[in-house]
Each structure stands twice: as structure tokens, then as C-alpha cells.
Amino acid sequence: MKRSIRFTILAFALLLSAPASAQTLDAPTGPGPEWIRLPDGLERARASKKKVLVDIWSGRCGWCARMQREVYPQPELMAYLEKHFETVRLDIDLKTDTISYAGYTLSSADLSVGFGATGTPTTVFLQSDGTYITRLPGFHDLETFLGVLRFIGSDAYMTQTYEEYSAAQAPKATKPGR
């Protein structure tokens, strides 16, 4: 009896001492873009001249899973991503990996914070050479998210604000009979 109590205590102690990164859940999966590591995404972007979309997620984030389930698989969004972006994913909780970016070697967690992520999901946009464009924090429905993708993907962000872009994209009201 004493032996089984000691074994139970030892097993519990080992469980509590396991690193937090080992306890994170797998990335949300399902239909959606092909998610690759940042170095591979930057390499592809340099060759394709596409921008880079960086999805910063956490295994504990229900909104991240919802984005993966409800937004990313939509055919219109998938087609736009495929044409204009390389898609990368960073785990904000992962502290044991190493990624080289802009002359620095950082963990996914440190790079996520460096990109300005204070929570998940956060979407970061980079130019094809890896230069930071902007970030979009939080969950967004398909219409809103696709609008932001088009704003970035069309280079409209270089000459106007998102509000100006959105106003220009809104359907024009016509007078009856015309």
C-alpha cells in the first residue's frame, strides 16, 4: 500500500513539474490554408512576391479554434489567401523553439510579442521581404477579415487608411429609376 501511495505522489509531482509548453494543445486543424513555419513562409514570399499572413494562436484559445473552423475554410477567403499571401502560424505559448527573423533568433512566444501580439488570435501582415506592415488583433467574421485581407493584399494600405478604403468599397446607393 505504501508503495502505491509513493508511486501516485511521484507521478503527480512529475505531472506538475512538466514544462508548460509540453501541455499546450495542438494547433487548430481542419480545412483551411496550409500553415507553415515563418522561415519557410518568408522564403516562399521572397520567391512568389506574396505578402505573409502570420496567424498567432494559442492552444488554449477558443477564438483561434473558431477562426480555423468558421473563417479560414471559406472558399472566397481561401482563394484570396492563395493568390496574395503565404500563410504562417506562430504559437504564442511556445518558448522552446528558435526562429530567425530580421537578424534575431527568438522563440515563437518572443517573436509573437515582438510583433505586438498581446492576446490571441492576432494576425500579423508582412511584406514579401519580411518587413512588418501591421497587425489585426482578435477574432473577425468572414466579411471583416476578407476586407482587411483585400486592403493589405491590394497595397491600398500604402496610400489610404482602412476607413477610406472601406468607404470606397461600399456599394453606392442609386436613386430609384436609374
N, C-alpha and C positions, 0 to 999 in steps of 0.2 A: 504494500500500500504506500509506504513512504517513497518507494522508488517511483511510482506513477505520479505522485504529487510533485516530486522534484522534476520529473520529465515535463509535466504540464507547466510548471513555473518557468523552466528553461525555455520551452517552446514559446511561451507568452513573451518572455524577455527578448528572445530573438526577433519575434514579430514586431515588437515595439522599437527595436533598435535598427530595423531595416531603413535604408535611406528613403526619403520622401519620393525621389524620382522613380524609384522602383515600384511605388504604389500608384502612380498615375495610370489612368486608363488609356487604352489605345485611341488613336485619332479617330474621329468620326468617319465612318466609311459608308459606302453606298454609291449610287450613281452620282456623277459629278466630274469635275476636272481631274486630270492626272496631277497629283500633288508630288512635287519633287523637292530635293534639298536646295537651299539657297545657292551654293556654289554651282550646281548643275543648272539651275534656273538662270543665273547670270551668264553662264557660258552659252546657253541656248539663246538668251536675249541678245547677246552681242552678235551672234550669227544671224538671227532672224530679224533683228531690229525692232522686236516687240518690246513693250513695256513689261514690267514684272509686277504681279499682284502677289503680295505676301499676306497669307492668312495666318494671323497669330491667334492661337487657340489654347485651350486647356482641357484636359480630360475630365475635369470637374465642372465644365461649363455647359449647362443645358442650352443656352442660346447658341453656342458653337454647333452643337448637335442639331439644333433646329435649322440653322443656316445650311448645314450639309444636307439635311433631309428635305427642306422646303424650297430653298432658294437656288443653290448651286446646280441641282439636276435639271432645272427648267431649260428646255431646248433653245429658246431665244438667248438666254444667258450663256449657255454652253457654246453656242455658235459665236457669240461676240467674244467670249474669252479666248476661244481657239484662234480666232482671227487676229486679235490685238494684244494678247498677254501670254506670258509664261507664268505658270501658277506654282507658287511655293508655299510651304507651310512651316511655321515655327511653333514649337511647343513652349509656351511661356514658363512652364514648370521645369523644363529640362535644363539642369545645371551641369551635367557631366559630359556633354559633347563639346566639340570645338568647331567653330565656323570662322573662316577667314572672310572679312568684309572690310573694304576701304583701308587696308593696311593694318587692321586689328584682328586679333584672334580672340573670339568671345564664345561663351556658351549661348545656346538658343535663348535662355532666360535673360542674359545680359543684353544680347542684341535686341530682343523684343523691347526691353526697357529703353535701350538706346534709340529705337525707332519711335519712342514716345508712347508705347502701349502702357496704359495704367489699369487695364482690365481686358477681358476677352468677351466676345471676339473683337479684334481690331484688324482692319485691313490697311495695309501699307502699300503705297504705289511707288515704284522706282522706274527711272528711265532705263533704256536698254543698256546703258553703261554702268548702271547701279546707282546713279545719283538719285537721292531722295526727292520725291515730288510732294507727297502729302500722306496723311493717314485719315481713316474713317473709323471712329470707334463705334462699337455696338452692333446689335442686330438690325438689319434693314430688310424690308419686304422686297419682293422682286422688282417692282416698279421703281422704287427709290434707288436700289442698288444698281440696277441697269442704267438708270440716269447718271449716276456717278461714274460708272464704267465708261459710258459714252463720252462724258465730259473729259475724262482723263485720256481715253483711247483716241479721241479725235484731236487732241492737243488744244482744245478750247481753253484749258486751264492756263495756257500761256498768254492769252490775250484778254480774258474776261473772268469775272467771278462766277461761281456756280449759280448764284441768283440770276445774273444776267443771262447765262446760258440757258437756265431753266425757263426763264420768261420768253426767250427767243424760240424755244422748242414747243411751248404751249400752243395748242390748236387755236387758231384765230377765229373769233366769233364772226359770223357773217350775218348780214341783215336779211330778214325774210324776203324771199322772192329773188334772191341773187345767187 
